[in-house]
Amino acid sequence: MSKRILLIQGHPDSRTSHLCHALAASYKGGAQSGGHAVRLCHVAALDFPLLRSQIDFKTGYLPRSLQTAQDDIWWCEHMVFFFPLWAGDMPALLKGFLEQVFRPSFTGSNRNPFAKKPLSGRSAQVVVTMAMPALVYRLLFRAHSLKSLRRNILGMAGIGPVRETLIGSAGGMQAQKAAQWFFKLRRLSEDGK
């Protein structure tokens, strides 16, 4: 069964290609060959201000430059995030993007917490690259930033299940190991996961 998939490229450097870009390209190719409709959002290509007050977060207007991204989130059935782990978390640009597009007026997070959320029925996959071994991030750091994304942003919007792919030791990764990750993501995407 085909799905509508939104890829959100969260790497903040758009000047050169990185492992996150190659992983997204591999995922996109697999999804398209699996018969899925795919849209792509490059956060680094968008121009938007950071939110600076709770009032703006709750009642301010979405910048016009982010309307297509928000429309694509409504459109999709499954979204896939790609980003590197920086300072133990997602890059600030991606966090700023998520704060803008996942406002309470969009996600329903200022309503009854037990009511059905507007984005319910959508699933997500989070692909994170990092310099440290993924096992260290999971065990020693307890994947704290990933848990926050899953629970406090995606979960509050009703998105679930949220699956993850953690790619450790990404700096200086050998071509053969990278090819294995490309193959794994291509296989996941063919199934719309």
BELJO-V484846 format. One record per backbone hydrogen bond with DSSP energy under -1.0 kcal/mol. CO is the residue of the C=O (numbers start at 1). NH is the residue of the N-H. If there is no record, write none. Layout:
CO/NH, CO/NH
//
This chain:
3/37, 4/77, 4/78, 5/39, 6/80, 7/41, 8/82, 9/43, 18/22, 19/23, 20/24, 21/25, 22/26, 23/27, 24/28, 25/29, 26/30, 27/31, 28/32, 29/33, 30/34, 31/36, 32/35, 37/5, 39/7, 41/9, 42/45, 43/46, 53/57, 54/58, 55/59, 56/60, 63/66, 64/67, 66/70, 67/71, 68/72, 69/73, 70/74, 71/75, 72/76, 77/123, 78/6, 79/125, 80/8, 81/127, 82/10, 83/129, 86/89, 89/86, 91/95, 92/96, 93/97, 94/98, 95/99, 96/100, 97/101, 98/102, 103/106, 103/107, 104/108, 108/111, 112/115, 117/120, 119/122, 122/160, 123/79, 124/163, 125/81, 126/165, 127/83, 128/167, 129/85, 130/170, 132/169, 133/137, 134/138, 135/139, 136/140, 136/141, 137/143, 141/144, 143/147, 144/148, 145/149, 146/150, 147/151, 148/152, 149/153, 149/154, 150/155, 154/159, 155/158, 157/119, 161/124, 163/126, 165/128, 167/130, 170/173, 174/178, 175/179, 176/180, 177/181, 178/182, 179/183, 180/184, 181/185, 182/186, 183/187, 184/188, 185/189, 186/190, 187/191, 188/193, 189/192
//
